[in-house]
């Protein structure tokens, strides 16, 4: 279970999505992983050190959770050459990803707003 699964489960608890939508989302993500549309990346000690540095950099003024810091550390290691966009709907985390100068696709944003945010 990854951070996106945890985020989707939280949306069920808060009434943002139905349990049926949650199950369908998880199924679609698994299919995308199997097809290669989504590639998983592992993390190691270097990423843990970078995550700690990100918490020091952002954690005093913004809510950067440990799992988000680890994800962002891996994103930074892979870089924009590998990751054209990061898919994320967690608004505070989206802001941090963008602060680190990565393009984000937020499924909760309108296409017009998404296009503007990519240019920031």
C-alpha distances in whole Angstrom, upper triangle without the diagonal:
4,7,8,6,7,10,11,10,13,15,15,17,19,20,19,18,18,16,17,16,13,13,15,13,9,12,14,11,11,14,15,13,15,18,18,18,15,15,12,14,14,15,18,21,22,19,19,23,22,19,22,25,23,22,26,27,25,24,28,28,25,22,19,16,15,12,14,17,15,13,17,18,17,18,21,22,21,23,25,26,23,21,23,21,18,16,16,17,17,20,21,18,20,23,22,21,24,26,25,27,24,24,21,21,20,20,22,25,28,28,31,30,27,30,32,29,28,32,31
4,5,5,6,9,10,11,13,15,16,17,19,20,19,18,19,17,19,17,13,14,16,13,10,13,14,11,11,15,14,12,15,18,17,16,13,13,10,12,12,13,16,19,20,16,16,20,19,16,19,22,20,19,23,24,22,21,25,25,22,19,16,14,13,9,11,13,11,10,13,15,14,15,18,18,18,20,21,23,20,18,20,18,14,13,12,14,14,17,18,15,17,20,19,17,21,22,21,23,20,20,18,18,17,18,19,22,25,26,29,27,24,27,28,25,25,28,28
4,5,5,6,9,10,11,12,14,15,17,18,17,16,18,17,19,17,14,15,16,13,12,15,16,12,14,17,16,15,18,20,19,18,14,15,12,13,14,14,17,19,20,16,16,19,18,15,18,20,17,17,21,21,19,18,22,22,18,15,13,11,11,7,8,11,10,8,12,14,13,14,17,18,18,19,21,23,20,18,20,17,13,12,10,11,10,14,14,11,13,16,15,15,18,20,19,21,18,19,16,16,15,16,17,19,23,24,26,24,22,25,26,23,23,26,25
4,5,5,6,9,10,11,13,14,15,16,14,14,16,15,16,14,11,13,13,10,9,13,12,10,12,15,14,13,17,18,17,16,13,14,13,14,15,16,20,22,22,19,19,22,21,18,21,23,20,20,23,23,21,20,24,23,20,17,15,13,14,10,10,14,13,11,13,16,15,15,18,19,19,20,20,23,20,17,18,15,12,9,8,9,9,13,14,12,13,16,16,15,18,20,19,21,18,17,14,14,12,12,14,17,20,21,24,22,19,22,24,21,21,24,24
4,5,5,6,9,10,11,13,14,15,14,13,14,12,14,12,8,10,11,9,7,11,12,9,11,14,14,14,16,19,18,17,14,16,14,16,17,18,21,24,25,21,21,24,23,20,23,25,23,22,26,26,24,23,26,26,22,19,18,15,16,12,13,16,16,13,16,19,18,18,21,22,22,23,24,26,23,20,22,19,15,13,11,12,12,16,17,15,16,20,20,18,21,24,23,24,22,21,18,17,15,15,16,19,22,24,27,25,22,26,27,24,24,28,28
4,5,5,6,9,10,11,12,14,13,13,14,13,15,14,10,12,14,12,11,14,15,13,15,18,18,17,20,22,22,21,17,18,16,18,18,18,21,23,24,21,20,23,22,19,21,24,21,20,24,24,22,21,24,24,20,17,15,13,13,10,11,15,15,13,16,19,18,19,22,23,23,24,25,27,25,22,24,20,17,15,12,12,11,15,15,14,16,19,19,18,21,23,23,25,22,22,19,18,16,16,17,20,23,25,28,25,23,27,28,25,25,29,28
4,5,5,6,9,10,11,12,11,11,13,13,15,13,10,13,14,11,11,15,15,13,16,19,18,18,21,23,22,20,17,19,17,19,20,20,23,25,25,22,21,24,23,19,22,24,21,20,23,23,20,20,23,22,18,15,14,12,14,11,11,15,15,13,16,19,18,18,21,23,23,23,24,27,24,21,22,19,15,13,10,9,8,11,12,11,13,16,16,16,19,21,21,23,20,20,16,16,13,13,13,16,20,22,24,22,20,24,25,22,23,26,25
4,5,5,7,9,10,11,9,8,10,9,11,9,6,9,11,8,9,12,13,12,14,17,16,17,20,21,21,19,17,19,18,20,21,22,25,28,28,24,24,27,26,23,25,27,24,23,27,27,24,23,26,25,22,19,18,16,18,15,15,18,18,16,19,22,21,20,24,25,24,25,26,28,25,22,23,20,16,13,11,10,10,13,15,14,15,19,19,19,21,23,24,25,22,21,18,16,14,12,13,16,19,21,24,22,20,24,25,23,24,27,27
4,5,5,7,9,10,10,9,10,8,11,10,7,9,12,10,10,13,15,14,16,18,19,19,22,24,24,22,20,22,20,22,23,23,26,28,29,26,25,28,27,24,26,28,26,24,28,28,26,24,27,26,23,19,19,17,18,15,16,20,20,18,21,23,23,23,26,28,27,28,29,31,28,25,26,23,20,17,14,13,13,16,17,17,18,21,22,22,24,26,27,28,25,25,21,20,17,16,16,20,23,25,28,26,24,28,29,26,27,31,30
4,5,5,6,9,8,9,11,11,14,12,10,13,15,13,13,17,18,17,19,22,22,22,25,26,26,25,22,24,22,23,24,24,27,29,30,26,25,28,27,23,25,27,24,23,26,27,23,22,24,24,20,17,17,15,17,15,15,19,19,18,20,23,23,23,26,28,28,29,29,32,29,26,27,23,20,17,14,12,11,14,15,15,17,19,20,20,23,25,25,27,25,24,21,20,17,16,15,19,22,24,27,24,23,27,28,25,27,30,29
4,5,5,6,5,6,8,9,12,10,8,12,14,12,13,16,17,16,19,21,21,22,25,26,26,24,22,24,23,25,26,26,29,31,32,28,28,30,29,25,27,29,26,25,28,28,25,24,26,25,21,18,19,17,19,17,17,21,22,20,21,25,25,24,27,29,28,29,29,32,29,26,26,23,20,16,14,11,11,13,15,15,16,19,20,21,23,25,26,27,25,24,20,18,15,14,13,16,19,22,24,22,21,25,26,24,25,28,28
4,5,5,6,5,6,6,9,9,7,10,12,12,13,16,17,17,19,21,22,23,25,26,27,25,23,25,24,26,27,28,31,33,34,30,30,33,32,28,30,32,29,28,31,32,28,27,29,28,25,22,22,20,22,20,20,24,24,22,24,28,27,27,30,32,31,32,32,34,32,28,29,26,22,19,17,14,14,17,19,19,20,23,24,24,26,28,29,30,28,27,23,21,18,16,15,19,22,24,27,25,24,28,29,27,28,32,31
4,6,8,8,9,9,13,12,11,13,16,15,16,19,20,20,22,24,25,25,28,30,30,28,26,28,26,28,29,29,32,33,34,31,30,33,32,28,30,32,29,27,31,31,28,26,28,27,24,21,21,19,21,20,20,24,24,23,25,28,28,28,31,33,33,33,34,36,34,31,31,28,25,22,19,16,15,18,19,20,21,24,25,25,27,29,30,32,30,29,25,24,20,19,18,21,24,27,29,27,27,30,31,29,30,34,33
4,6,8,10,11,14,13,12,16,18,17,18,21,22,21,24,26,26,27,30,31,31,29,27,29,28,29,30,30,33,35,35,32,31,33,32,28,30,32,29,27,30,30,27,25,27,26,22,19,21,19,22,20,20,24,25,24,25,28,29,28,31,33,33,33,33,36,34,31,31,27,24,21,18,15,14,16,17,18,20,22,23,24,26,28,29,30,29,28,24,23,19,18,16,19,22,25,27,25,25,28,29,27,29,32,31
4,5,7,9,12,11,11,14,16,15,17,20,20,21,23,25,25,27,29,30,31,29,27,29,29,31,32,32,35,37,38,34,33,36,34,31,33,34,31,30,33,33,29,28,30,29,25,23,24,22,25,23,23,26,27,26,27,31,31,30,33,35,34,35,34,37,35,31,31,28,25,21,19,16,16,17,19,20,21,23,25,26,27,29,31,32,30,28,24,23,19,17,15,19,21,24,26,24,24,28,29,27,29,32,32
4,7,10,12,10,10,14,14,13,15,18,18,19,21,23,23,24,27,28,28,26,24,27,26,28,30,30,34,35,36,32,32,34,32,29,31,33,29,28,31,31,27,27,29,27,24,21,22,21,24,22,21,24,26,23,25,28,28,27,30,32,31,32,31,34,32,28,28,24,22,18,15,12,13,14,17,18,18,21,23,23,24,26,28,29,26,25,21,19,15,13,11,15,17,20,22,21,21,24,25,23,25,29,28
4,7,8,6,7,10,11,10,13,15,15,16,19,20,20,22,24,25,26,24,22,25,25,27,29,30,33,36,36,32,32,35,33,30,32,34,31,30,33,33,30,29,31,30,26,23,24,23,25,22,22,25,26,24,25,29,28,27,30,32,31,32,31,33,31,28,27,24,21,18,16,13,14,16,19,20,20,22,24,24,25,28,29,30,27,25,21,19,16,13,12,16,18,21,23,22,21,25,26,25,26,30,30
4,5,5,6,9,10,11,13,14,15,17,19,20,21,23,25,26,27,25,24,26,26,29,30,32,35,37,38,34,34,37,36,32,35,37,33,33,36,36,33,32,34,33,29,26,27,25,27,24,24,28,28,26,28,31,30,29,33,35,33,34,34,36,33,30,30,27,24,21,19,16,18,20,23,23,23,26,28,27,29,32,32,33,30,28,25,22,19,16,16,19,21,24,27,26,25,28,30,28,30,33,33
4,5,5,6,9,10,11,12,14,15,17,18,20,21,23,24,26,24,23,25,25,27,29,30,33,36,37,33,33,36,35,32,34,36,33,32,36,36,33,32,35,34,30,27,27,25,26,23,24,27,27,25,28,31,30,29,33,34,33,34,34,36,33,30,30,27,25,21,20,18,19,22,24,24,24,27,28,28,30,33,33,34,31,29,26,23,21,18,18,22,24,26,29,28,27,30,32,30,31,35,35
4,5,5,6,9,10,11,12,14,15,17,18,20,21,22,24,23,22,25,25,28,29,31,34,37,38,34,35,38,37,34,36,38,35,35,38,38,35,35,37,36,33,30,29,27,28,25,26,29,29,27,29,32,31,30,34,35,33,34,34,36,33,30,30,27,25,21,20,19,20,23,26,25,25,29,30,29,31,34,34,35,32,30,26,23,21,18,18,22,24,25,29,28,27,30,32,31,31,35,35
4,6,5,6,9,10,10,12,14,15,16,18,20,21,22,20,19,22,23,26,27,29,33,35,36,32,33,36,34,31,34,36,33,32,36,36,33,32,35,34,30,27,27,25,27,24,23,27,27,24,26,29,28,27,31,32,30,31,31,32,30,27,27,24,21,18,17,15,17,20,23,22,22,25,27,26,27,30,31,31,28,26,22,19,17,14,15,18,20,22,25,24,23,26,28,27,27,31,32
4,5,5,6,9,10,11,12,14,15,17,19,20,21,19,18,21,20,23,24,26,29,32,33,29,29,33,31,28,31,33,30,29,33,33,30,30,33,32,28,25,24,22,23,20,20,24,24,21,24,27,25,25,28,30,28,29,29,31,28,25,26,23,20,17,15,14,16,19,21,20,21,24,25,24,26,29,29,30,27,25,21,19,17,15,15,19,21,23,26,25,23,27,29,27,27,31,31
4,5,5,6,9,10,11,12,14,15,17,18,20,19,18,20,20,23,24,26,30,33,34,30,31,34,33,30,33,35,32,32,36,36,33,32,35,35,31,28,27,25,25,22,22,26,25,23,26,28,26,26,30,31,29,31,30,32,29,26,27,24,22,18,18,17,19,22,24,23,24,27,28,27,29,32,32,32,29,27,24,21,20,17,18,22,24,25,29,28,26,29,31,29,30,33,34
4,5,5,6,9,10,11,12,14,15,16,18,17,16,19,20,23,25,27,31,34,34,31,32,35,33,31,34,36,33,33,37,36,34,33,37,36,32,29,28,26,27,23,23,27,26,23,26,29,27,26,30,31,28,30,29,30,27,25,25,23,21,17,17,17,19,22,25,24,23,27,28,26,28,31,31,31,28,26,23,20,18,16,17,20,22,23,26,26,24,27,30,28,28,32,32
4,5,5,6,9,10,10,12,14,15,16,14,13,16,17,20,22,24,28,31,31,28,28,32,30,27,31,32,29,29,33,33,30,30,33,32,28,26,25,23,24,20,20,23,23,20,22,25,23,22,26,27,25,26,26,27,24,21,22,19,17,14,14,13,16,19,21,20,20,23,24,22,24,27,27,27,24,22,19,16,15,12,14,18,19,20,24,23,21,24,26,25,24,28,29
4,5,5,6,9,10,11,12,14,15,14,13,15,15,18,20,22,25,28,29,26,26,30,29,26,29,31,28,29,32,32,30,30,33,32,29,26,24,22,22,19,19,22,21,19,21,24,22,21,25,26,24,26,26,27,24,21,22,20,18,15,15,15,17,20,22,20,21,24,25,23,25,28,28,28,25,23,20,18,17,15,17,21,23,23,27,26,24,26,29,27,26,30,31
4,5,5,6,9,10,11,12,14,14,13,15,16,19,21,24,27,31,31,28,29,33,31,29,32,34,32,32,36,36,33,33,37,36,32,29,28,26,26,22,22,26,24,21,24,26,24,24,27,28,26,27,27,28,25,23,24,22,20,17,17,18,20,24,26,24,24,27,28,26,28,31,30,30,27,25,22,20,19,17,20,23,24,25,28,28,25,28,31,29,28,32,33
4,5,5,6,9,10,10,12,11,11,14,15,18,21,24,27,31,31,28,29,32,31,29,32,33,31,31,35,35,32,33,36,35,31,29,27,26,26,22,22,25,24,21,23,25,23,22,26,26,24,25,25,25,22,20,21,19,17,14,16,16,19,22,25,23,22,26,26,24,26,29,28,28,24,23,20,17,17,15,17,20,21,21,25,25,22,25,28,26,25,29,30
4,5,5,6,9,10,10,9,8,11,11,15,17,20,23,27,27,24,25,28,27,25,28,30,27,28,32,31,29,29,33,32,29,26,24,23,23,19,19,22,20,17,20,22,19,18,22,23,20,22,22,23,19,17,18,16,14,12,13,15,17,20,22,20,19,23,23,21,23,26,25,25,22,20,18,16,16,14,17,20,21,21,25,24,21,24,26,24,23,27,28
4,5,5,6,9,10,10,9,11,11,15,17,20,23,27,27,24,26,29,28,26,29,31,29,30,33,33,31,32,35,35,31,29,26,24,24,20,21,23,21,18,21,23,20,20,24,24,21,24,24,24,21,19,21,19,17,15,17,18,20,24,25,23,23,26,26,24,26,29,28,28,24,23,21,19,19,18,21,23,25,25,29,28,25,27,30,28,27,30,31
4,5,5,6,9,8,9,11,13,17,19,22,26,29,30,27,29,32,30,29,32,34,32,33,36,36,34,34,38,37,34,31,29,28,27,23,23,26,24,21,24,25,22,22,26,25,23,25,24,24,21,19,21,19,18,16,18,20,22,25,28,25,24,28,28,26,28,31,29,29,25,24,22,19,20,18,22,24,25,25,28,28,25,27,30,28,27,31,32
4,5,5,6,5,5,8,11,14,17,20,24,28,27,25,27,30,28,27,30,31,29,30,34,33,32,32,36,35,32,30,27,26,26,22,21,24,22,19,21,23,20,19,22,22,19,21,21,21,17,16,17,16,15,13,16,18,20,23,25,23,22,25,25,22,24,28,26,26,22,20,18,16,18,16,20,22,23,22,26,25,22,24,27,25,24,27,28
4,5,5,6,5,6,7,11,14,17,21,24,25,22,24,27,26,24,28,29,27,29,32,32,30,31,35,34,31,29,26,25,24,20,20,22,20,17,19,21,17,17,21,20,18,20,20,20,16,15,17,16,15,14,16,19,21,24,26,22,22,26,25,22,24,27,26,25,22,21,19,18,19,18,22,24,25,25,28,27,24,26,29,27,25,28,29
4,5,8,8,9,10,14,16,20,23,27,27,25,27,30,29,28,31,33,31,32,36,35,34,35,38,38,35,33,30,28,27,23,24,26,23,20,23,24,21,21,24,23,20,23,23,22,19,18,20,20,19,18,20,22,24,28,29,26,26,29,29,26,28,31,29,29,25,24,23,21,23,21,25,27,28,27,31,31,27,29,32,30,28,31,33
4,6,8,9,12,15,18,22,25,29,29,26,29,32,30,29,33,34,32,34,37,36,35,36,40,39,36,34,31,30,29,25,25,27,25,22,24,25,22,21,24,24,20,22,22,21,18,17,18,18,18,17,20,23,25,28,30,27,26,29,29,26,28,31,29,28,25,23,22,20,22,21,24,26,27,26,29,29,26,27,30,29,27,30,32
4,5,6,9,12,15,19,22,26,25,23,26,29,27,26,30,31,29,31,34,33,32,33,37,37,33,32,29,28,27,23,23,25,22,19,21,22,18,18,21,20,17,19,18,17,14,14,15,16,16,15,18,21,24,26,28,25,24,27,27,23,25,28,26,25,22,21,20,18,21,20,24,25,26,25,28,28,24,25,28,27,24,27,29
4,6,10,13,17,20,23,27,26,23,26,29,27,26,30,30,28,30,33,32,31,32,36,35,32,30,27,27,26,23,22,24,22,18,20,21,18,17,20,20,16,18,17,16,13,12,13,13,13,12,16,18,21,24,26,23,21,25,24,21,23,26,24,23,19,18,17,15,17,17,20,22,23,21,24,24,21,22,25,23,21,24,26
4,7,10,13,16,20,23,23,20,22,25,23,22,26,27,25,26,30,29,28,29,32,32,28,27,24,23,22,19,18,20,18,15,17,18,15,14,17,17,14,16,15,16,12,11,12,12,11,10,13,16,19,21,23,20,19,22,22,18,20,23,22,21,17,16,15,14,16,16,19,21,22,21,24,24,20,22,25,22,20,24,25
4,7,10,13,17,20,20,17,20,23,21,20,24,25,23,25,28,28,27,28,32,32,28,27,24,23,21,18,18,19,16,14,15,16,13,12,15,15,12,14,15,14,10,10,13,13,12,12,15,18,20,23,24,20,20,23,22,19,21,23,21,21,17,17,16,16,18,19,22,23,25,24,27,26,23,24,26,24,22,25,26
4,7,10,14,17,17,15,17,20,19,18,21,23,21,23,26,26,25,26,29,30,27,25,22,20,19,15,15,16,14,11,14,14,10,11,14,13,11,14,16,16,12,12,15,14,13,13,15,18,19,22,23,19,19,22,21,18,21,23,20,21,18,18,17,17,19,20,23,24,27,26,29,28,24,26,28,25,23,26,27
4,7,10,14,13,11,14,17,15,15,19,20,19,20,23,23,23,24,28,28,25,24,20,19,17,14,14,15,11,10,12,11,8,9,12,10,9,12,14,14,11,11,15,15,13,14,16,19,20,22,22,19,19,22,20,17,20,22,19,20,17,18,18,19,20,22,24,26,28,27,30,28,25,26,28,25,23,26,26
4,7,11,11,9,11,14,14,14,17,19,18,20,22,23,23,23,27,28,25,24,20,18,16,13,14,14,10,10,12,11,8,11,13,11,11,14,17,17,14,14,18,18,16,17,18,21,21,24,24,20,21,23,21,19,22,23,20,21,19,21,20,21,23,24,27,28,31,31,33,31,28,30,31,28,26,29,28
4,7,8,6,8,11,11,10,13,15,15,16,19,20,20,20,24,25,23,22,18,16,13,11,13,12,8,9,11,9,6,10,11,9,11,14,17,18,15,15,19,19,17,18,19,22,21,24,22,19,20,22,19,17,21,21,18,20,19,21,21,22,24,25,28,29,32,32,34,32,28,30,31,28,26,29,28
4,6,5,6,9,10,11,13,14,15,17,19,20,21,21,24,26,24,23,19,18,14,13,15,13,10,11,13,10,9,13,13,11,13,16,19,20,18,18,22,22,20,22,22,25,24,26,25,21,23,25,21,20,23,23,20,22,21,24,24,26,27,29,31,32,35,35,37,35,32,33,34,30,29,31,30
4,5,5,6,9,10,11,12,14,15,17,18,20,20,23,25,24,23,19,18,14,14,16,13,10,13,14,11,11,15,14,12,15,17,21,22,20,21,24,24,22,24,24,27,25,27,25,22,24,25,22,21,24,23,20,23,22,25,25,28,29,31,33,34,37,37,39,36,33,35,35,32,30,32,31
4,5,5,6,9,10,11,12,14,16,16,18,19,22,24,23,22,18,18,15,15,15,13,10,12,12,9,9,12,11,9,12,14,18,19,18,19,22,22,20,23,23,26,25,26,24,21,23,23,20,19,22,21,18,20,20,23,24,26,28,30,32,33,36,35,37,34,31,33,33,29,28,30,28
4,5,5,6,9,10,10,12,14,15,16,17,20,22,20,19,15,15,12,11,12,9,7,9,9,5,6,9,9,8,10,13,16,18,16,16,20,19,17,19,19,22,21,23,21,17,19,20,17,15,19,18,15,18,17,20,20,23,24,27,28,29,32,32,34,31,28,30,30,26,25,27,26
4,5,5,6,9,10,11,12,14,15,15,18,20,19,18,14,13,10,10,11,9,6,10,10,7,9,12,12,11,14,16,20,21,20,19,23,22,19,21,21,23,21,23,21,18,20,21,17,17,20,19,17,20,19,22,22,25,25,28,29,30,34,34,35,33,30,32,32,28,27,29,28
4,5,5,6,9,10,11,12,14,14,17,20,19,18,15,15,12,13,14,10,9,12,12,8,11,14,12,12,15,17,20,22,21,21,24,23,21,23,23,25,23,24,22,19,21,21,18,17,20,19,16,20,20,23,23,26,27,30,31,32,35,35,36,34,31,33,32,29,28,29,27
4,5,5,6,9,10,10,12,13,16,18,17,17,13,14,11,12,12,8,8,10,9,6,9,11,9,9,13,13,17,19,18,18,20,20,18,21,20,23,21,22,19,16,18,18,14,14,17,15,13,16,16,19,20,23,24,27,28,29,32,32,33,30,28,29,29,25,24,26,24
4,5,5,6,9,10,10,11,14,16,14,13,10,10,8,9,8,5,5,8,7,5,9,11,10,11,14,15,18,20,19,18,21,19,17,19,18,20,18,19,16,14,16,16,13,13,16,15,13,16,16,19,19,22,22,25,26,27,30,30,32,29,26,28,28,24,24,26,23
4,5,5,6,9,10,10,12,15,14,14,10,11,8,11,11,7,8,12,11,9,12,14,13,14,17,18,21,23,23,22,24,23,20,22,21,23,20,21,18,16,19,18,15,15,18,17,15,19,19,22,22,25,25,28,29,29,33,33,34,31,29,31,30,27,26,28,26
4,5,5,6,9,9,12,14,14,14,11,13,11,13,13,9,10,13,11,9,13,14,12,13,17,17,20,22,22,21,23,22,20,23,21,23,21,21,18,16,18,17,14,14,17,15,13,16,18,21,21,25,25,28,29,29,33,33,33,30,28,30,29,25,25,26,24
4,5,5,6,7,10,12,11,11,8,10,10,11,10,6,9,11,8,8,11,12,10,13,16,15,18,21,20,19,21,19,17,19,18,20,17,17,14,12,14,14,10,11,13,11,10,14,15,18,18,21,21,25,25,25,29,29,30,27,25,26,25,22,22,23,20
4,5,5,5,8,10,9,9,6,8,8,11,9,7,10,12,10,10,14,15,14,16,19,19,21,24,23,22,24,22,19,21,19,20,17,17,14,12,15,14,11,13,15,13,13,17,17,20,20,23,22,26,26,26,30,31,31,28,26,28,27,24,24,25,23
4,6,6,7,10,10,11,10,11,11,14,13,10,13,15,13,13,16,17,16,18,21,20,23,26,26,24,26,24,22,24,22,23,20,20,16,15,18,16,13,15,17,15,14,18,19,22,23,26,25,29,29,29,32,33,33,30,29,30,29,25,26,27,24
4,6,7,9,9,11,10,13,13,15,13,11,14,15,12,12,16,16,14,17,20,19,21,24,24,22,24,22,20,22,21,22,19,18,15,14,16,14,11,13,14,11,11,15,17,20,20,24,23,27,27,27,30,31,31,27,26,27,26,22,23,23,20
4,6,6,6,8,7,10,12,14,11,9,13,14,12,12,16,16,15,17,20,19,21,24,24,22,23,21,19,20,18,19,16,15,11,11,13,11,8,11,12,10,10,14,16,18,18,21,21,24,24,24,27,28,28,24,23,25,24,20,21,22,19
4,6,5,6,5,8,10,13,11,9,13,15,13,14,17,18,17,19,22,22,23,27,26,24,25,23,20,22,19,19,16,16,12,12,15,13,10,13,15,13,14,17,18,21,20,23,22,25,24,25,28,30,30,26,25,28,26,23,24,25,22
4,6,8,9,11,13,16,15,13,17,18,16,17,21,21,20,23,25,25,26,30,29,27,28,26,24,25,22,22,19,18,14,14,17,15,13,16,18,15,16,19,21,24,23,26,25,28,27,27,30,32,32,28,28,30,28,24,26,27,23
4,7,9,12,15,17,15,14,18,19,17,18,22,21,20,23,25,24,26,29,29,27,27,25,22,23,21,20,17,15,12,13,15,13,11,15,16,13,15,18,20,22,21,24,23,26,24,24,28,29,29,25,25,27,25,22,23,24,21
4,6,9,12,14,12,12,15,16,14,16,19,19,18,22,23,22,23,27,27,24,25,22,19,20,17,17,13,12,8,9,12,10,8,12,13,11,13,16,18,19,18,21,19,22,21,21,25,26,26,23,22,25,23,19,21,22,19
4,6,10,12,10,10,14,14,13,16,18,18,18,21,23,23,24,27,26,24,25,22,19,19,16,15,11,11,7,8,12,11,9,13,15,13,15,18,18,20,18,20,18,21,20,21,24,26,27,23,22,25,24,20,22,24,21
4,7,8,6,6,10,11,10,12,15,15,15,18,20,20,21,24,23,21,22,20,16,17,14,15,11,12,8,7,11,11,8,11,13,12,13,16,16,18,17,19,18,20,20,21,25,26,27,24,22,25,24,20,21,23,21
4,6,5,6,9,10,10,12,14,15,16,18,20,21,22,25,24,21,23,21,17,17,14,15,12,13,10,9,13,13,11,13,16,16,16,19,18,20,18,20,19,21,21,22,26,28,29,25,24,27,26,23,24,26,24
4,5,5,6,9,10,10,13,14,15,17,19,20,22,25,23,21,23,21,18,18,16,17,14,16,14,11,15,16,13,14,18,17,16,20,19,21,20,21,21,23,23,25,29,30,31,28,26,29,29,25,25,28,26
4,5,5,6,9,10,11,12,14,15,17,18,20,23,21,19,21,19,15,15,13,15,13,15,13,11,14,16,13,13,17,17,16,19,18,19,18,19,18,20,21,23,27,28,29,27,24,27,27,24,24,27,25
4,5,5,6,8,10,10,12,14,15,16,18,21,19,16,19,16,12,13,11,12,10,12,10,7,10,12,9,10,13,14,13,16,14,16,14,16,15,18,18,20,24,24,26,23,21,24,24,20,20,23,21
4,5,5,6,9,10,10,12,14,15,17,20,19,17,19,17,14,15,14,16,13,15,12,9,12,13,10,10,13,13,12,15,14,17,16,18,18,21,22,23,26,27,28,25,23,25,25,21,21,23,21
4,5,5,6,9,10,11,12,14,17,19,17,16,19,17,14,15,14,17,15,17,15,12,14,16,13,12,16,16,14,16,15,18,17,19,19,22,23,24,28,28,30,27,24,26,27,23,22,25,23
4,5,5,6,9,10,11,12,14,17,15,13,15,13,10,12,11,14,13,15,14,10,12,14,11,10,13,14,12,15,13,15,13,15,16,18,20,21,24,25,26,24,21,23,24,20,19,22,21
4,5,5,6,9,10,10,12,15,14,12,14,12,10,12,11,14,13,14,13,9,10,12,9,7,10,11,9,11,10,12,12,15,15,18,20,20,24,24,25,22,20,21,22,18,17,20,18
4,5,5,6,9,10,13,15,14,13,16,15,13,15,15,18,17,18,16,13,14,15,12,10,13,13,10,13,12,15,15,18,19,22,24,24,27,27,28,26,23,25,25,21,20,22,20
4,5,5,6,8,11,13,11,10,14,13,11,14,14,18,17,19,18,14,15,17,14,11,15,15,12,14,12,15,15,17,19,21,23,24,27,26,28,26,23,24,25,22,20,22,21
4,5,5,6,8,11,9,7,10,10,8,11,12,16,15,17,16,13,12,14,12,9,11,13,10,11,9,11,11,14,16,19,21,21,24,23,25,22,19,21,21,18,16,19,18
4,6,5,8,10,10,9,12,12,11,14,15,18,18,19,17,14,14,15,12,9,11,12,8,9,9,12,13,16,18,21,23,23,26,25,26,24,21,22,22,19,17,18,17
4,5,9,10,9,10,13,14,13,16,18,21,21,22,21,17,17,18,15,13,15,15,12,13,12,15,16,19,21,24,26,26,29,28,29,27,24,25,25,22,20,22,21
4,7,7,6,7,10,11,11,15,16,20,20,22,21,18,17,19,16,13,15,16,13,13,11,13,15,17,20,22,25,25,27,26,27,26,22,23,24,21,18,20,20
4,5,6,6,8,10,11,14,16,20,20,21,20,17,16,17,15,12,13,14,10,10,8,11,13,16,19,21,24,23,25,24,25,23,20,20,21,18,16,17,17
4,5,5,5,8,9,13,16,19,20,20,20,17,16,17,15,12,12,14,11,9,7,8,11,14,17,20,22,21,23,21,22,21,17,17,18,16,13,14,15
4,6,7,10,12,16,18,22,23,24,24,21,19,20,19,16,16,18,15,13,11,12,14,16,20,22,25,24,26,23,25,24,20,20,21,19,16,17,18
4,6,9,11,14,17,20,22,23,23,20,18,20,19,15,16,18,15,14,11,12,14,15,19,21,24,23,25,23,25,24,20,20,22,20,17,19,20
4,5,7,10,13,17,18,19,20,17,15,17,16,12,13,16,13,12,9,9,10,12,15,17,20,20,21,20,21,20,17,17,19,16,13,16,17
4,7,10,13,16,18,19,20,17,15,17,16,13,13,16,14,11,8,7,9,10,13,16,19,18,19,17,18,18,14,14,16,14,11,13,15
4,6,9,13,15,15,17,14,11,14,14,10,10,14,12,11,7,5,5,6,10,12,15,14,16,14,16,15,11,12,14,12,9,12,13
4,6,10,11,13,14,11,9,12,12,8,9,13,12,11,7,6,5,6,8,11,14,14,16,15,17,16,12,14,15,12,11,14,14
4,7,10,11,13,11,9,12,13,10,12,15,15,14,11,9,6,5,6,8,11,11,14,14,16,15,11,14,16,13,12,16,16
4,6,8,10,8,6,10,11,9,11,14,14,14,12,10,7,6,5,7,9,10,14,14,17,14,12,15,16,13,13,17,16
4,6,9,8,7,10,12,11,13,15,16,17,14,13,9,8,5,6,6,8,12,14,16,13,12,15,16,13,14,18,17
4,6,5,6,9,10,10,12,14,15,16,15,14,11,11,8,10,9,11,15,17,18,15,14,17,18,15,16,19,18
4,5,5,6,9,10,11,12,14,15,14,13,10,11,8,11,9,10,14,16,17,13,12,16,15,12,14,17,15
4,5,5,7,9,10,11,13,15,14,15,12,14,12,14,13,13,17,19,20,16,15,18,17,14,16,18,16
4,5,5,6,9,10,11,13,12,12,10,12,11,14,13,14,18,19,20,17,15,18,18,14,15,18,16
4,5,5,6,8,10,11,9,9,7,9,8,11,11,11,14,15,16,13,11,14,14,10,11,14,12
4,6,5,6,9,10,10,10,9,12,11,14,14,13,16,17,17,14,13,15,14,10,12,14,11
4,5,5,6,9,9,11,10,13,13,17,16,16,19,20,20,17,15,18,16,13,14,15,13
4,5,5,7,6,8,7,11,11,15,16,15,18,18,19,16,14,16,15,11,11,14,12
4,5,5,5,6,7,10,11,15,16,14,17,17,17,14,12,13,12,8,8,10,8
4,5,7,10,11,14,15,19,19,17,20,20,20,17,15,16,15,11,12,12,9
4,6,9,11,15,16,20,20,19,22,22,22,19,17,18,17,13,12,13,11
4,7,9,13,15,19,20,18,20,19,19,17,15,15,14,11,9,10,8
4,6,10,12,16,17,16,18,17,18,16,13,13,13,10,8,10,9
4,7,10,13,15,13,15,14,14,13,9,10,11,8,5,8,9
4,6,9,11,10,13,12,13,11,8,10,11,8,7,10,11
4,6,9,8,10,9,12,10,7,9,11,9,8,12,13
4,5,6,8,9,12,9,7,10,12,10,10,14,14
4,6,8,9,12,11,9,12,14,13,13,17,18
4,7,9,12,10,9,13,14,13,14,18,18
4,6,8,6,6,10,11,10,12,14,15
4,5,5,6,9,10,11,12,15,16
4,6,5,6,9,10,11,13,15
4,5,5,6,9,10,11,13
4,5,5,6,9,10,11
4,5,5,6,9,10
4,6,5,7,9
4,6,5,7
4,5,5
4,6
4
